[in-house]
Amino acid sequence: MKLIRCERGHYYDAQQHSCCPSCGVQGLNVADDLPQAVSEDSDAMLTQVRGQANPMADVGVTVAMVRKKIGIDPVVGWLVCVQGPEKGRDYRVRSERNGIGRGADMAICINGDEAISRENHAYISFNPRKASFRIAPGDGRGMTYLNGDEVDVPMPLQAYDRIELGQTHLLFVPLCSEKFNWESEGE
């Protein structure tokens, strides 16, 4: 277990989360500042206190069609932050539906922009049958814009379209299209 503390004081296991699952903020390594009660046996102690891991966690897990066919969940495109707190960072877009938000459990986790909803601010989807991408509004309160226009229904995404969420501006870069797709590669 690699215990990390985020800027807001939450502790989490960095081997399981890339950012704080409570608030979505990147953490600081606090290995030297650990309380005496935290040790290598902490996992065992937590298991005893909380009970066994959820036995239903892997039952009925949804697997994307592309992953099921080729055995991996490959990248199908990217979002690149061109303006905002994460400027210069890229985010992988995978097959089918990708939720965008600040939360650590989001497929696309954008940290540092408090104007982005924690969960499902918007969705980007890739349809492997048609090799097409779409952006759709999410469940959050914040607005999503595609090339300056409000996204209030699912809309097609084209190469180098600009997406705005909160203070973050993203550039869409597809990998899969009519020219390349993972299902036909290597046949």
JOZI-V40827 format. One record per pair of residues at least 24 apart in sequence whose ideal C-beta (glycine too) atoms are under 8 Angstrom apart, sorted by the first residue. I is the first residue (numbers start at 0). J is the second residue. Records with the same first field share a line. If there is no record, write none. Layout:
I->J ; J
This chain:
0->39 ; 41 ; 42
1->28 ; 30
2->29 ; 30 ; 33 ; 37
3->27 ; 28 ; 29
4->29 ; 32
16->103
17->103 ; 108
18->103 ; 108 ; 110
19->103
20->102 ; 103 ; 104
22->101
23->100 ; 101 ; 102 ; 103 ; 108 ; 110 ; 117
24->110 ; 111
25->110
63->93 ; 94 ; 95
64->94 ; 95 ; 127
65->94 ; 95 ; 127 ; 181 ; 182
66->94
68->182
69->181 ; 182
73->181
74->174
75->125 ; 127 ; 132 ; 173 ; 174 ; 175 ; 181
76->125 ; 132 ; 171 ; 172 ; 173 ; 174 ; 175
77->171 ; 172 ; 174
78->107 ; 123 ; 162 ; 169 ; 170 ; 171 ; 172
79->169 ; 170 ; 172
80->109 ; 167 ; 168 ; 169
81->161 ; 168 ; 169 ; 170
82->166 ; 167 ; 168
83->111 ; 112 ; 165 ; 166 ; 167 ; 168
84->110 ; 111 ; 112 ; 166 ; 167
85->109 ; 110 ; 111 ; 112 ; 167
90->169
92->123 ; 125 ; 132
93->125
94->125 ; 127 ; 181
95->124 ; 125 ; 126 ; 127
96->122 ; 123 ; 124
97->122 ; 123 ; 124 ; 125
98->122 ; 137
99->123 ; 137 ; 164
100->137 ; 139
109->164 ; 167
112->164 ; 165 ; 166 ; 167
113->165
114->141 ; 164 ; 165 ; 166 ; 167
115->139 ; 141 ; 164 ; 165 ; 167
116->140 ; 141
120->164 ; 165
121->150 ; 162 ; 164
123->156 ; 171
124->153
125->175
127->175 ; 180 ; 181 ; 182
130->175 ; 176 ; 177 ; 180
131->155
132->156 ; 157 ; 171 ; 173
134->162
141->165
